[in-house]
Amino acid sequence: MVDTTPLTRAVDHFADRLRAAPQSRLQRGAAAEALALANELARWAQRVEEPEAEPRLMPDAGMFAAADQILVAAHDLALVLESEDEVGEAVRLVEEARKRAGV
C-alpha cells in the first residue's frame, strides 16, 4: 500500500485555506478552481476504478462547499493510487490549483 499522506496534507491545507478565504476571493475564482480540481481528481479515480464508464462530474454545490468537494475527491483518489509517483502527481495538481486559486 502506498503512503498517501502527502496528498492528504496538501488537500487538507488547500481546504483549510478555502474555508478561511473571504467570500469575495471565492467568488473571484477560488471556488471554481477548487471545483475544477475536484472534478479532475474524481475523474482520475473513476478511470482507475471503472475505466469503461462514462466520467461523472462533481456537481457545483456552491462556493462554500468547494473545500469539502476537494476533500472528498482527493480521499477517494487516495484509495486507488498505486505508486509514489502517482501520489506526487496528485500533490502537484493540488498545489498548482491552490496557487491558481490564490489561497
N, CA and C of each residue as an Amber inpcrd file, in Angstrom:
protein
   309
   0.8430000  -1.1770000   0.0000000   0.0000000   0.0000000   0.0000000
   0.8930000   1.2470000   0.0000000   0.5460000   2.1770000  -0.8320000
   1.3310000   3.3940000  -0.9870000   0.9280000   4.4170000   0.0850000
   1.9140000   5.1810000   0.5440000   1.6540000   6.2230000   1.5380000
   1.0860000   7.4630000   0.8420000  -0.1550000   7.7800000   1.1280000
  -0.8120000   8.9340000   0.5060000  -0.8570000  10.1430000   1.4350000
  -0.0870000  10.1040000   2.5000000  -0.0670000  11.2160000   3.4450000
   0.2660000  12.5530000   2.7830000   1.2190000  12.6130000   1.8550000
   1.4940000  13.9130000   1.2180000   0.2630000  14.4870000   0.5030000
  -0.5180000  13.6430000  -0.1370000  -1.7350000  14.1130000  -0.7980000
  -2.7500000  14.5970000   0.2280000  -2.9320000  13.8340000   1.2710000
  -3.8830000  14.2130000   2.3170000  -3.5030000  15.5550000   2.9290000
  -2.2240000  15.7360000   3.2110000  -1.7590000  17.0110000   3.7820000
  -2.0000000  18.1790000   2.8280000  -1.6570000  17.9770000   1.5600000
  -1.8040000  19.0570000   0.5780000  -3.2680000  19.4580000   0.4120000
  -4.1460000  18.4840000   0.3210000  -5.5580000  18.8080000   0.1140000
  -6.1830000  19.3660000   1.3910000  -5.7570000  18.8940000   2.5470000
  -6.2490000  19.4700000   3.8070000  -5.8560000  20.9420000   3.9140000
  -4.6100000  21.2460000   3.5150000  -4.1370000  22.6310000   3.5520000
  -4.9590000  23.5100000   2.6030000  -5.1820000  23.0260000   1.3890000
  -5.9740000  23.7760000   0.4080000  -7.3890000  23.9870000   0.9400000
  -7.9960000  22.9460000   1.4820000  -9.3650000  23.0650000   2.0130000
  -9.4200000  24.0650000   3.1710000  -8.4380000  24.0260000   4.0450000
  -8.3970000  24.9830000   5.1560000  -8.2820000  26.4160000   4.6420000
  -7.4560000  26.6080000   3.6210000  -7.2930000  27.9510000   3.0440000
  -8.5950000  28.4290000   2.3970000  -9.2950000  27.5170000   1.7230000
 -10.5800000  27.8890000   1.1180000 -11.5840000  28.2850000   2.1960000
 -11.6310000  27.5340000   3.2750000 -12.5870000  27.8320000   4.3520000
 -12.2910000  29.1750000   5.0130000 -11.0180000  29.5510000   5.0230000
 -10.6220000  30.8130000   5.6530000 -10.7060000  31.9960000   4.6920000
 -10.8840000  31.7210000   3.4190000 -10.8940000  32.7830000   2.4120000
 -12.1740000  33.6090000   2.5010000 -12.0640000  34.8880000   2.2370000
 -13.2700000  35.7200000   2.2080000 -14.1550000  35.3440000   1.0070000
 -15.4140000  35.6260000   1.1430000 -16.3690000  35.3160000   0.0900000
 -15.9550000  35.9370000  -1.2430000 -15.4190000  37.1310000  -1.1910000
 -15.0140000  37.8060000  -2.4300000 -13.9420000  37.0060000  -3.1780000
 -13.0140000  36.4000000  -2.4570000 -11.9670000  35.5950000  -3.1060000
 -12.5740000  34.3380000  -3.7070000 -13.5000000  33.7240000  -2.9930000
 -14.1810000  32.5400000  -3.5230000 -14.9200000  32.8950000  -4.8110000
 -15.5760000  34.0460000  -4.8130000 -16.3370000  34.4830000  -5.9890000
 -15.4310000  34.8300000  -7.1610000 -14.2310000  35.2980000  -6.8710000
 -13.2980000  35.6900000  -7.9420000 -12.5910000  34.4970000  -8.5740000
 -12.9350000  33.3150000  -8.1860000 -12.3870000  32.1540000  -8.8810000
 -11.8090000  31.0530000  -8.0260000 -11.6040000  31.3060000  -6.7520000
 -11.0180000  30.2600000  -5.9100000 -11.9350000  29.0440000  -5.8220000
 -13.2250000  29.2790000  -5.6850000 -14.1740000  28.1620000  -5.5880000
 -14.2510000  27.4080000  -6.9150000 -14.2440000  28.1240000  -8.0160000
 -14.2840000  27.4810000  -9.3300000 -13.0300000  26.6420000  -9.5590000
 -11.9040000  27.1510000  -9.1230000 -10.6490000  26.4020000  -9.2530000
 -10.7110000  25.1230000  -8.4190000 -11.2690000  25.2170000  -7.2240000
 -11.4050000  24.0380000  -6.3640000 -12.3430000  23.0090000  -6.9930000
 -13.4400000  23.4650000  -7.5580000 -14.3680000  22.5430000  -8.2090000
 -13.7100000  21.8660000  -9.4070000 -12.9340000  22.6120000 -10.1720000
 -12.2170000  22.0220000 -11.3100000 -11.2430000  20.9460000 -10.8280000
 -10.5380000  21.2230000  -9.7270000  -9.6270000  20.2320000  -9.1640000
 -10.4030000  19.0090000  -8.6800000 -11.5030000  19.2260000  -7.9910000
 -12.3110000  18.1010000  -7.5080000 -12.7450000  17.2160000  -8.6720000
 -13.1580000  17.8350000  -9.7600000 -13.5590000  17.0600000 -10.9350000
 -12.3830000  16.3030000 -11.5370000 -11.2300000  16.9330000 -11.5910000
 -10.0500000  16.2720000 -12.1490000  -9.6430000  15.0630000 -11.3020000
  -9.6270000  15.2370000  -9.9900000  -9.2650000  14.1320000  -9.1000000
 -10.3120000  13.0150000  -9.1530000 -11.5870000  13.3960000  -9.2160000
 -12.6630000  12.4040000  -9.2820000 -12.5850000  11.6050000 -10.5820000
 -12.3180000  12.2860000 -11.6950000 -12.1860000  11.5830000 -12.9820000
 -11.0140000  10.6030000 -12.9520000  -9.9240000  11.0090000 -12.3170000
  -8.7560000  10.1440000 -12.2050000  -9.1360000   8.8660000 -11.4450000
  -9.7830000   9.0280000 -10.3070000 -10.2050000   7.8620000  -9.5150000
 -11.1750000   6.9920000 -10.3160000 -12.0780000   7.6240000 -11.0360000
 -13.0400000   6.8720000 -11.8440000 -12.3420000   6.0730000 -12.9440000
 -11.3290000   6.6540000 -13.5720000 -10.5950000   5.9420000 -14.6290000
  -9.9320000   4.6830000 -14.0800000  -9.4690000   4.7540000 -12.8420000
  -8.8300000   3.5910000 -12.2270000  -9.8790000   2.5400000 -11.8470000
 -10.9490000   2.9920000 -11.2180000 -11.9620000   2.0630000 -10.7150000
 -12.8790000   1.5180000 -11.8040000 -13.2540000   2.3510000 -12.7550000
 -14.2040000   1.9770000 -13.8000000 -13.7310000   2.5350000 -15.1500000
 -12.6930000   1.9540000 -15.7190000 -12.1180000   2.5360000 -16.9320000
 -13.0830000   2.6120000 -18.1150000 -14.0810000   1.7840000 -18.1670000
 -15.0190000   1.7710000 -19.2910000 -16.2080000   2.7070000 -19.0790000
 -16.3910000   3.1960000 -17.8620000 -17.5670000   4.0160000 -17.5440000
 -17.4070000   5.4440000 -18.0440000 -18.5320000   6.0520000 -18.3470000
 -18.5600000   7.4710000 -18.7150000 -18.2090000   8.2980000 -17.4690000
 -17.2640000   9.2360000 -17.5730000 -16.9020000  10.0460000 -16.3970000
 -18.1060000  10.8410000 -15.8710000 -18.2230000  10.8610000 -14.5800000
 -19.2820000  11.6350000 -13.9300000 -18.6610000  12.9160000 -13.3670000
 -19.4000000  14.0030000 -13.4950000 -18.9250000  15.2870000 -12.9680000
 -19.4070000  15.4910000 -11.5420000 -18.5600000  16.1300000 -10.7650000
 -18.9610000  16.5310000  -9.4260000 -19.8730000  17.7450000  -9.5920000
 -21.0320000  17.7250000  -8.9650000 -21.9460000  18.8580000  -9.1310000
 -21.4040000  20.1220000  -8.4620000 -21.7940000  21.2480000  -8.9790000
 -21.4370000  22.5200000  -8.3590000 -22.3900000  22.7310000  -7.1930000
 -21.8910000  22.4910000  -6.0040000 -22.7080000  22.6070000  -4.7940000
 -22.5900000  23.9910000  -4.1550000 -21.9640000  24.9070000  -4.8550000
 -21.8120000  26.2640000  -4.3390000 -20.4310000  26.5160000  -3.7850000
 -20.0900000  27.7960000  -3.7340000 -18.7260000  28.1630000  -3.3610000
 -18.3360000  27.7440000  -1.9520000 -19.3070000  27.6320000  -1.0510000
 -18.9610000  27.2760000   0.3240000 -18.7720000  25.7730000   0.5040000
 -19.0860000  24.9930000  -0.5140000 -18.8980000  23.5400000  -0.4650000
 -17.6180000  23.1080000  -1.1630000 -16.9230000  24.0300000  -1.7920000
 -15.7430000  23.6900000  -2.5950000 -14.6760000  22.9670000  -1.7720000
 -14.4400000  23.3960000  -0.5580000 -13.4260000  22.7530000   0.2760000
 -13.7880000  21.2950000   0.5290000 -15.0380000  21.0440000   0.8360000
 -15.4680000  19.6680000   1.0810000 -15.3760000  18.8290000  -0.1850000
 -15.6600000  19.4290000  -1.3230000 -15.6170000  18.6810000  -2.5750000
 -14.1960000  18.2380000  -2.9210000 -13.2080000  19.0820000  -2.6940000
 -11.8440000  18.6390000  -2.9850000 -11.3960000  17.5700000  -1.9960000
 -11.8490000  17.6810000  -0.7510000 -11.5000000  16.6560000   0.2300000
 -12.0710000  15.2970000  -0.1700000 -13.3320000  15.2600000  -0.5370000
 -13.9700000  14.0050000  -0.9270000 -13.2540000  13.3990000  -2.1330000
 -13.0290000  14.2060000  -3.1550000 -12.3890000  13.7040000  -4.3710000
 -10.9710000  13.2000000  -4.1000000 -10.2120000  13.9440000  -3.3100000
  -8.8340000  13.5480000  -3.0210000  -8.7870000  12.2840000  -2.1720000
  -9.6730000  12.1730000  -1.2170000  -9.6770000  10.9750000  -0.3810000
 -10.1150000   9.7500000  -1.1790000 -11.0470000   9.9100000  -2.1030000
 -11.4300000   8.8100000  -2.9900000 -10.2420000   8.4040000  -3.8650000
  -9.5370000   9.3880000  -4.3970000  -8.3760000   9.0990000  -5.2290000
  -7.2870000   8.3990000  -4.4190000  -7.0580000   8.8510000  -3.2080000
  -6.0060000   8.2600000  -2.3700000  -6.2060000   6.7510000  -2.1860000
  -7.4440000   6.3050000  -2.2130000  -7.7260000   4.8800000  -2.0320000
  -7.2930000   4.0250000  -3.2140000  -7.1330000   4.6310000  -4.3880000
  -6.8160000   3.8370000  -5.5760000  -5.4230000   4.1060000  -6.1460000
  -4.6910000   5.0370000  -5.5730000  -3.3370000   5.3090000  -6.0630000
  -2.4370000   4.1140000  -5.7800000  -1.5460000   3.8340000  -6.7210000
  -0.7340000   2.6230000  -6.6180000   0.7670000   2.8620000  -6.5210000
   1.2040000   4.1110000  -6.6440000   2.6470000   4.3550000  -6.5950000
   2.9480000   5.7240000  -6.0030000   4.1840000   5.8560000  -5.5690000
   4.6550000   7.1370000  -5.0500000   4.6110000   8.2070000  -6.1410000
   4.8840000   7.8170000  -7.3780000   4.8350000   8.7690000  -8.4920000
   3.4180000   9.3140000  -8.6790000   2.4210000   8.4540000  -8.5600000
   1.0320000   8.9120000  -8.6750000   0.6760000   9.8630000  -7.5430000
   1.1320000   9.5640000  -6.3460000   0.8900000  10.4630000  -5.2150000
   1.5390000  11.8100000  -5.4930000   2.7730000  11.7930000  -5.9800000
   3.4660000  13.0330000  -6.3060000   2.7290000  13.8410000  -7.3610000
   2.1970000  13.1700000  -8.3730000   1.4350000  13.8570000  -9.4230000
   0.1610000  14.4710000  -8.8370000  -0.5170000  13.7520000  -7.9710000
  -1.7380000  14.2750000  -7.3490000  -1.4210000  15.4900000  -6.4790000
  -0.3420000  15.4210000  -5.7310000   0.0710000  16.5580000  -4.8940000
   0.3700000  17.7590000  -5.7750000   1.0420000  17.5280000  -6.8930000
   1.3660000  18.6200000  -7.8240000   0.0830000  19.2820000  -8.3350000
  -0.9100000  18.4800000  -8.6810000  -2.1910000  19.0280000  -9.1480000
  -2.8460000  19.8880000  -8.0760000  -2.8250000  19.4150000  -6.8430000
  -3.4280000  20.1620000  -5.7310000  -2.6880000  21.4770000  -5.5200000
  -1.3720000  21.4240000  -5.4990000  -0.5800000  22.6410000  -5.2550000
  -0.7550000  23.6620000  -6.3740000  -0.7970000  23.1980000  -7.6040000
  -0.9980000  24.1270000  -8.7220000  -2.3790000  24.7760000  -8.6430000
  -3.3890000  24.0020000  -8.3060000  -4.7460000  24.5470000  -8.1820000
  -4.8190000  25.5530000  -7.0370000  -4.1580000  25.2470000  -5.9270000
  -4.1660000  26.1700000  -4.7870000  -3.5280000  27.4980000  -5.1760000
  -2.4350000  27.4350000  -5.9020000  -1.7780000  28.6690000  -6.3370000
  -2.6610000  29.4620000  -7.2960000  -3.2860000  28.7670000  -8.2490000
  -4.1920000  29.4640000  -9.1810000  -5.3880000  30.0690000  -8.4380000
  -5.8150000  29.4060000  -7.3810000  -6.9420000  29.9120000  -6.5940000
  -6.5440000  31.1280000  -5.7630000  -5.2630000  31.2910000  -5.5310000
  -4.8050000  32.4520000  -4.7630000  -5.0500000  32.3440000  -3.2760000
  -5.0610000  31.1230000  -2.7790000  -5.2650000  30.9450000  -1.3320000
  -4.1150000  30.1870000  -0.7120000
